[in-house]
Amino acid sequence: MGKEKKKQLDDKLLNESDFKQKNDEQTETFNNDLDKINFAELPLESELEE
């Protein structure tokens, strides 16, 4: 395999790995934020319509 082709594959793998790590961090942040929301304190839909 040509060196250039191998470098392209290596770069692609690096990018995918970096993307996965960022995605995992975003998911963790989202889940943490979700945990902070107390759904019992949110108004019910019927209360909003009044």
ABEGO torsion letter per residue (X at the ends): XBAAAAAAAAAAAAAAAAAAAAAAAAAAAAAAAAAABBAAABBBAAAAAX
